């Protein structure tokens, strides 16, 4: 597995890996992370992955998912 590129951010760190004919997009925020796998056959190269990451709709959706992860974890922790 090799790192293709990283995008540091104020809230979310993005790392893109290449492994087994797939791009792995790893998003990290605080103690949460999300990973997306994209086949090399679905994109034309690194620039397409960068465009996907920079897409406003995609960003809004993964930020909402991070919020849901936070709420879900804390709700579960309150039960124990």
TORLOVEX-376667 format. One record per residue (C-alpha): y, x, z; residue in three letters; residue number from 1. Coordinates in steps of 0.2 Angstrom, whole numbers, always signed. Each point is the difference from the previous one (the first is absolute). Last residue first. Layout:
TORLOVEX-376667
+-------+-------+-------+------+-----+
!     Y !     X !     Z ! type ! seq !
+-------+-------+-------+------+-----+
!     Y !     X !     Z !  Ala ! NUM !
...
+-------+-------+-------+------+-----+
END
This chain:
TORLOVEX-376667
+-------+-------+-------+------+-----+
!     Y !     X !     Z ! type ! seq !
+-------+-------+-------+------+-----+
!    +6 !  -115 !  +149 !  Unk !  80 !
!    +9 !   -15 !    -8 !  Unk !  79 !
!   +17 !    +8 !    +0 !  Unk !  78 !
!    -8 !   +14 !   -11 !  Unk !  77 !
!    -5 !   -12 !   -13 !  Unk !  76 !
!   +18 !    -7 !    -2 !  Unk !  75 !
!    +7 !   +17 !    +0 !  Unk !  74 !
!   -12 !    +5 !   -14 !  Unk !  73 !
!    +4 !   -16 !   -10 !  Unk !  72 !
!   +19 !    +2 !    +1 !  Unk !  71 !
!    +0 !   +18 !    -5 !  Unk !  70 !
!   -12 !    -3 !   -15 !  Unk !  69 !
!   +10 !   -15 !    -5 !  Unk !  68 !
!   +16 !   +11 !    +0 !  Unk !  67 !
!    -9 !   +13 !   -10 !  Unk !  66 !
!    -5 !   -14 !   -13 !  Unk !  65 !
!   +18 !    -5 !    -1 !  Unk !  64 !
!    +5 !   +17 !    -4 !  Unk !  63 !
!   -15 !    +1 !   -13 !  Unk !  62 !
!    +7 !   -16 !    -8 !  Unk !  61 !
!   +18 !    +5 !    -1 !  Unk !  60 !
!    -4 !   +17 !    -7 !  Unk !  59 !
!   -11 !    -8 !   -14 !  Unk !  58 !
!   +14 !   -12 !    -4 !  Unk !  57 !
!   +13 !   +14 !    -1 !  Unk !  56 !
!   -11 !   +11 !   -11 !  Unk !  55 !
!    +3 !   +18 !    +5 !  Unk !  54 !
!   -19 !    +3 !    +4 !  Unk !  53 !
!    -5 !    -8 !   -17 !  Unk !  52 !
!   +13 !   +11 !    -9 !  Unk !  51 !
!    -7 !   +16 !    +8 !  Unk !  50 !
!   -18 !    -5 !    -4 !  Unk !  49 !
!    +6 !    -3 !   -18 !  Unk !  48 !
!    +8 !   +17 !    +0 !  Unk !  47 !
!   -16 !    +9 !    +6 !  Unk !  46 !
!    -9 !    -5 !   -16 !  Unk !  45 !
!    -4 !   -14 !   -13 !  Unk !  44 !
!    -7 !   -13 !   +12 !  Unk !  43 !
!   -15 !   -11 !    +2 !  Unk !  42 !
!   -12 !   +13 !    -6 !  Unk !  41 !
!    +4 !   +12 !   +14 !  Unk !  40 !
!    -6 !   -14 !   +12 !  Unk !  39 !
!   +12 !    -5 !   +14 !  Unk !  38 !
!    -6 !    +1 !   +18 !  Unk !  37 !
!   +12 !    -7 !   +13 !  Unk !  36 !
!    +1 !    +7 !   +18 !  Unk !  35 !
!   +10 !    -8 !   +14 !  Unk !  34 !
!    +5 !    +9 !   +16 !  Unk !  33 !
!    +5 !    -5 !   +18 !  Unk !  32 !
!    +5 !   +11 !   +15 !  Unk !  31 !
!   +19 !    +1 !    -6 !  Unk !  30 !
!    +0 !    -3 !   -18 !  Unk !  29 !
!   -12 !    +8 !   -12 !  Unk !  28 !
!    -3 !    -5 !   -19 !  Unk !  27 !
!   -14 !    +9 !    -9 !  Unk !  26 !
!    -2 !    -3 !   -18 !  Unk !  25 !
!   -17 !    +6 !    -6 !  Unk !  24 !
!    +0 !    +4 !   -19 !  Unk !  23 !
!   -17 !    -2 !    -7 !  Unk !  22 !
!   -11 !   +10 !   -12 !  Unk !  21 !
!   -11 !    +7 !   +15 !  Unk !  20 !
!   +15 !    +6 !   +10 !  Unk !  19 !
!   +19 !    +1 !    -3 !  Unk !  18 !
!   +11 !    -2 !   +15 !  Unk !  17 !
!   +17 !    -8 !    +2 !  Unk !  16 !
!    +9 !    +1 !   +16 !  Unk !  15 !
!   +14 !   -12 !    +6 !  Unk !  14 !
!    +9 !    +2 !   +17 !  Unk !  13 !
!    +8 !   -17 !    +5 !  Unk !  12 !
!   +14 !    -2 !   +12 !  Unk !  11 !
!   +14 !   +12 !    -5 !  Unk !  10 !
!   -10 !    +6 !   -15 !  Unk !   9 !
!   -10 !   +15 !    -6 !  Unk !   8 !
!    -7 !    -2 !   -17 !  Unk !   7 !
!   -15 !   +11 !    -3 !  Unk !   6 !
!    -8 !    +6 !   -16 !  Unk !   5 !
!   -17 !    +3 !    -9 !  Unk !   4 !
!    -9 !    +5 !   +16 !  Unk !   3 !
!   -18 !    +6 !    -5 !  Unk !   2 !
!   -17 !    -7 !    +5 !  Unk !   1 !
+-------+-------+-------+------+-----+
END
